[in-house]
Amino acid sequence: ANYPFPLAVKLSVPQHTLPATVTITRNGTSFKRLEVTTPDEIVVDLGGRPTSHTEVRFQVSRSFVPKELKMSKDKRRLAARIALTPDPAATAAAPTQQ
């Protein structure tokens, strides 16, 4: 199934990992480099509506392990919260207007 919207994500980085550099590639090509200095959520435009398979990768300069910071028992290495916008699941569940 094709994603029917222009590509964009909501991105946020935790306060304790700031500042952070986020490097984004699209289909293996360097696309954007962001200097994130605030924990506020930002919307990042990833280009127009995809017409074929599109791979987007994010590399974040700083990360953390919640367990090591005694925040929780979570052992995963985390760096940023990233969510596709609009959310395809919410869009699919929304009633259509006629």
Buried (B, 14 or more C-beta within 10 A) or exposed (E): EEEEBEBBBBBBBBEEBEEBEBBBBBEEEEBBEBEBEEEEEEEBEBBEEBEEEBEBEBEBBBBBEBEEEEEEEEEEEBBBEBEBBBEEEEEEEEEEEE
